[in-house]
Amino acid sequence: MMNRTVYDVIIIGAGSVGTPLAMSLAEKGVSVLCIDSASSAGQGNNKCAIGGARATHTEPAKVALGLRSLEIFRTWKEKFGDDIGWYQGGYTYVAYDECIMNLFRGNVPLQQKAGLDIRLINAVEMGSLVPGINPDGLIGGTWSPFDGSASPMLSCYAFGRRAFNLGAEFSFRETVQSIDTNGNRVVSVTTDRDSYACGAVVNCAGSFAVEIGEMAEVELPVFPESHEAGVTEPVERIFDPMVVDIRSAPGSANYYFYQHDTGQVVFCITPDPSIPGTDIDETSDFLPLVVPRMTNLYPRLGNLKVRRTWRGIYPMTPDGAPVRARCAPENHYGAGGRCGQGFMLGPGIGEVMARFVTDEMNETDREVLNELRLNRRFTSEEALK
């Protein structure tokens, strides 16, 4: 139950970023209200995430956010006692043609310079990491040993519990109707239930970030797309890393899969052309599209039964990088366009945004926020988005 109607910060959206942001702000003693229309935290795109967590990006800002997020995932159980399903299996990107291998050769020095532990590997090393991988035409790829996976729901609940225990307040089944301004400042947020005065507002609304932004007269370049995923029955562990194949094929761009700590194999594919909109009904097209690609790359998967499939939303930006900015009203902040990477980057984003809102940024924060500013050109595109 809420104790007040005036808050230092109101967060709109209790998902992959909103919940760890609430935690980071509460750790600073900031009074926080996190509002979500769902019945509990993480019920939007967060629960549709497949759980991969990586710092293996090609943009320095996302590498920095990923590294910090990995540290939080990796040390969470030791520090706070919650089992969030963390498994440090690493990430590997495979190469079956020289064009892709040359892309990796160009990326790796830049990734290493940004602080990522990554190296190029040959076909023999890839075969050791992923025993049974198709050797025909395999050249090698990249290996990032400190990446891994965790449970999106267990993580979100853990972040939410800590935020709540530190004094953050959450209000569920409540819909924001307006962001109210006076001059160039937000003064309150009105919902279908009440009105709350505030010192700042952070838009963490995921697929609905555009609509929330419009309430503050902010135009966000965020375009939701539907992506589908699936999970198999559990089996004994047969491989460790997340396996990513960025080759394109008719109907799809890349696809990726890993073995969860329960033994289930979780998998996803990027449709090409993209599927714009917020439709979350699973389709009959998904398995015929992804299964042949997966079983050709890793024939052992052909023996597994698929338990279920589901569909989630990727709030995309033109360049595949999120927006982290103070925009329009001077105390209004946008944290949208996570491009399907909200879960893996969320803890790091939460800390950076908390320091941004409280004006406690360090030099790395400034570099990250400059790279992810709203008024950038959006003309480049991350190679590994």
Protein Blocks (a to p, Z undefined) as FASTA:
>chain_A
ZZbfbdfbdcehjafklmmmmmmmmmnopacddddfbfbehilmmmmpgoiacfbdfbfk
lmmmmmmmmmmmmmmmmmnopaghiacebpadddfbfklmmmmmmmmmmmmmnopacddd
dfklmmmmmghiafehpabdcddfkgccddfklmmmmmmmmmmmnopacdehiacfbdcd
ehjacfbdcdfkbccddfbdcdfehjmmmmmmmmnopacdbdddddddddddddddfbfb
dcddfbdcehiacdcddddfkopacdddddddddedjdfbdcfklmmmmmmmmmmmmmml
mmpccfbdcdddddddfkopacdddehjfkbccdehkloplmmmmmmmmmmmmmmmnopa
cfklmmmmmmmpmklnklaccfkZZ
